[in-house]
Amino acid sequence: ENLKPRVQWLKELGMDDSQVAKTIIKFPRLLGSYSLEENLKPKVKTLRDYAFTDKQIVRILSTFPALLSLSSKRLAHRLSVL
């Protein structure tokens, strides 16, 4: 039930099928532990707020999808030190 909307969301970000698979293999909790609307989308918005392009976000999330497990505050803090 949670799988389809999350896979669709990753594809809407610009991921191809292999990147989606890689992301899910590295971070299977993405499929059910986090709310798409309350957790995942706001974190991508935070990345965009720090001027990351969608292409960069796809690369970041397919390489280090556990970044989505950080709280928004912690994510913003880590990004602020870059």
Residue pairs with C-beta under 8 A, 6 or more apart in sequence:
2 31
2 32
3 31
5 36
6 30
6 31
6 36
6 40
7 20
7 24
9 36
9 40
9 41
10 19
10 20
10 23
10 61
11 20
13 44
13 54
13 57
13 58
13 61
14 54
14 55
14 57
14 58
15 23
15 58
15 61
15 62
19 58
19 62
22 62
23 30
23 61
23 62
23 65
24 30
24 31
26 65
26 66
27 65
27 66
27 68
27 69
29 69
30 40
30 65
30 68
34 40
34 68
34 69
39 68
40 68
42 72
43 67
43 68
43 70
43 72
43 75
44 57
44 61
46 72
46 75
46 76
46 79
47 56
47 57
47 60
47 75
47 79
48 54
48 57
50 76
50 79
50 82
52 60
60 67
61 67
61 68
67 75
70 78
